[in-house]
Amino acid sequence: MLSSRLVSILAGVALAALAGSAQAQIKERNIRVSNGINEDHPVGNGVAKMRACMTEKSGGKLKLQGFWGGALGGDLQATQALRAGTQEMVITSSSPLVGIMPALGVFDLPFLFTNEKEADAVLDGAFGKYISDKLPAFGVVNLSYWENGFRNLTNSKRAVSKAEELTGLKVRVMQNNIFLDSFKSMGANATPMAFGEVFAALETHAIDGQENPLVTIDTSKLYEVQKYLTMTRHAYTPFLVLYSKKLWDQLSAEEQAILNECSTVGRDEERRVSRTLNDASMANLKNQGMQVSDVSADELTKMREATAAVYQRHEATIGKETIDRLKADLTKIRGTN
């Protein structure tokens, strides 16, 4: 019979062999991640946390290099590079990718989520997996969902707290058919425009208003050309952390596991910073003189009713099954809260 000391020694040798085998499956890799936003955005905090996690888990072999402000091209261009296998990663909002995978348009539907807790539960649960499982067919793998956030209305003409007060306002929206349809349905004169043109258009009064998350409104200094902010929270869009399917398939199981785990670590940090910064941005916007209006439950119901038909009009493009799954998921989540 083996002595307890010998058993202990053999067990240690076996563990060391397993650890050595795992390390052998991790190669030296420089992974480039592209972003359309700047490094001082909460995504930068998430990437830093993800990088530290990857360094620890891989013994420094897996390196994450960030490229900011569209340095490797816009989000759509970078995503196409992933599909071609010429770039590793991109962190992008879901909205620009609707042309590649129409089902992602589900996240642009108006008044989908009522709070961040709901959004987290959907994205980190069965429905988020359902969407992620569709993406490899389009040449990309989704590691996790990070936060872009709730969008709110600003304008320079009048305080808006009621649905009818949107009528006639010339509001810039993203170049996205669902956003265009949503604001037209609420009576606004919706105008699609690239974000880079928005400040000048607001300054010259070519448009009256726009809609964006609070952090974007603050960091873009839109308070200089906008007086009124309305907390419509009319849409919540996530960021997706995408990896090239062609390059993903070249990774070992150990490398894939590290990327998945560390993307989740980065997600939690990015969301935390995003929500903290959201509160700080609100305080600064008020300090800069913006008048903030809330929307009552009754008025919110009117806005929801005005945009209800948007779901039906875009059902064929997004997919009825996708919309029905999300609605069912939300019903279940709300029933347990």
N, C-alpha and C positions, 0 to 999 in steps of 0.2 A: 504494500500500500504506500502511495506517495505521501511524504511528509507535508504538513500544512505549509512549511516554508517553500518547498519545491512547487507546490500548487500555486502559491502566490507569485513565485518567479515566472512560472509558465504563463499565468494569466497576464502578467505585465508584459511579457514578450508578445503575446497574442494581441493585446491592445495596441502596443507600439506598431506592430505589423499592420493592423487595420488603419491606424492613423497615417502611417507612411503610405499605404495604398491609396487612401483618400487624397492625400496631398499630391500623389503622383497623377491623379486625375484632374488636377487644377494646373493650368498652364499660365504662363505670363501673358496677360492680355491688356491692351489699352482700349477701353471701351469709350467711344465718343457719344455724348448725349447732347442733342440739340434742343434749344428752347427759343421761342419767339419773344419771350419776355426778358427783362434784365435780371441780373444776379441778385439785386436787392429785393426782389419779389419773394414771397414765402416759398416758392418753388426752389429758390437758391438754398434756403435752409434745409429743405427736404433732400436736395441733392447732396449737400454736405454731410448730412446724417447717413444717407445711403452709402456714400463713399467711405466713411469711417467704418461702417458695418462690413462692407466688402473687404476692406483692408484687414480687419480683424479676422474675419472668417476664412480668408484665403491666404493668410500669412503674407499679405502684401503683393500677391501675384495678380489679383484682379484690380486694375486701376480704372477709375471713372473720371473722365475729363469733360468738363462742361463747356459748351459753346453757347453764348448768350446773345439776346437781341437779334436773333435771326442770322447769326454769323455764318451758319451753314445753309442759309436759305430759309424761306418761310416754312411754316408748319406743314403745309401741304407738299411743298417741294421736298422737305426732309423726309416726310412719310413715304414719298415715292422712292427716295433713295434707299429707305429700309426695304421696300418691296423688291428693289433691284439687287439688294445685298451689298450695296456700296457704303452703307452707314449702319452703325449698330443700334442706336437708340434715339428716340425723340419723346419729349413730354409735350403733348399738344391738347388743346381743347377738342372736345368731340365735334363741335360745329363745322370746322373746315373739312372734316373727313366724310361728311354726308354724301358727297359725290362718289366716294370710293365704296362706302358701305351705307346705303340708305337707311338701314335700321337704326343707325346712330342718331337719326333725326328725332327719335323718341325723346331724347334729352332736351330738345329745343321746344317741346310742346309747352304751352303756357300754363302757369299755376299748377305744375305737376306736384311739387313738394311744398309742404308748409313750413318745414324747418330742417336744420342740418341733421338732426337725429334720424329723421325719415330718410334723407338722402344717403346717409351712411349705411343704414340698414338695407336699403335697396342695392346700393352699389357693391357692398361687401358680402351680400347674400346671394340667393339663388338667381335673381334676375341679372345681377352683375356678371355672374358666371355664364349665364345664358348668352349675353352679348359677347363676352370674352371668347367663348367657344366658337363663335362665328368668325372671329377675326383671322385665324390662321389661313382660312381659305382665301383671304385677301392679301396674304403675304406678310402679316405682322402678328406678333404675340403680345397680349396685354398683360403686364406684370401686376398692375394694381391701378386703382382709381384715386387720384389726388383731387384737390379742390380748386375750382375756378371761382364758384360762389354764386350767391343770389344777385340778380341784376335789379337796379332801381332807376327810376326816371328822374331826369333833371330838365329844367327849362328856364328861359329868361323872361317869359311873358306873365305868368300868374301862378299863384299857389294852386296845386291840384290835390284835392282830397276826395273828389267824387268822380265817378265814371264819366259823367257828361262833360266834366271840365277838360277832358282829353280832346274833345271834338275840335277839329281844325288846327291843332298844334302840329307844326311841321317837325317831326321827330326822326332823327337819324337812327337807323337800325343796321345790324350786320347784313352783309350781302347774302341773305339766307331767306328762302321763300317762306319758311314757317314764321320767323320773326316779322317779316313784312305783312303776312296775312294776319297775325295776331294784333298788331297795332292798327291796321286798317279796320279790323273788326271792332275795335274799341273807339273808332271814330277819328283817330289821329291821321294826319297826312304823312304816312310812313315813307321815308326816303332812304334807300340803300346807299351806303357810302363806306369806303375804306376808312379805318380808324385814323390813319395818318392825316386825313383831310378834315377831321371833325373840328379841331380847335379853331382853325381859320374860318370854317363855315359858321361856327357859333359866334365868333368874334364879329363877323361881318353881317350877322343876322340872316344869312342865307337859309339857315335852319333855326328853329326855336329851341330844340332840345335834343337829348340823346339818352341812351340807357346803358348802364354798366355797373359792375360791382363797386362798392364804396371805395375799396382800395385803389381801383383804377381812376375813379373820379378824383380822388385826393392826389395821388401821385402824378396825375396828368394835369393838375392844377386847373381843372375845369371850373372851379369856384371863381376863377377870374372872369369867366364869361357866362356863368350861370348863377342865378339867384335862388332858384327854388329846387328843392329836392323832395321827391315823394317816395316813400318806402313801399313801393308796389311789390317788390320781391316776386316779380312776374315770371321769372325763369331761373333755374339753377342748372348750370352746366359743369360737368366734371372735366378734369384733365385726365388723359390716359397716358400711362408710362409704357410706350410701345418698343418692342425689340424686333429686329429683322428676323422673319421666320427662317430665311436661308442661313443666316449666321447662328441663330438659336439652335438649329439642328446640328451644328458643328460643335456645340458645347457638350461637355460631359454632364452626366446627371448631377454630379456634385456642384459643378459651376452653375447649372440651372437652378438648383436648390438655393444656392447662396444669393443669386440675383432675385429670386422670388421673395426670400426672407427679408433681404435688405431693402427691397422696394417697399415692403410693408412697413418697415421701420421708418423709412423716409416719408411714407404716406402719413403716418401718425404725427410726425414732426411738422410736416407741411400744413396739415389741417390745423394743428394747434396754433402755429404762428399766424396762419391766415385769419383765424377767428379772433385772436388777440389783436392783430393789426386792424381788423375790421372795426373793432370798438374804438381804437385810437384814431382811425380815419374819420369816423363819425364825429368824434370830439373836435378834430381839427377843422372839419367842414363847417361845423357850427361856429367855431372861433373865427373862421374866415368870413362869416356873415351870411352863410346860406340859411334860408328859412326851410325847416324840415317839417313835412306834413306826413302824418300816418294815415292809413286807409282803414276805415272801420270795417267790421265784419260784414255789415250789410252792403257796403260799397264794394268790398272784395267779392261778395257773391254776385253782384251785378257785372263785375269785370269777368268773372269766371263764366257767367251765362253768356256774355257777349262773345267770348272766345271759344265756347263749347264746340261750335261747328268746325273749328280749325282741326280738331282731332279727326273728324270724319273726312274732311277735304284732303288730308295728307295720309289717310289710312292706307291707300293703295301703294303709295311710295314707301312708307315706313314698314308696312306689313301689319295686317290685322292681328296676327298671332303675337307679335312683339308688343303691340299696344295692350292687348287683352292680358298678356302675362304680367305686364307692369301694373296695370290696374288691380289685378288680383293680388299681386304682391303687396301693394299699398294697402288694400282693404285688410289683408291679414295683419300687417304691421300695425295699422291703426287700431285694430281690434284687440291687440295685446297690450296697448299702451294705457 
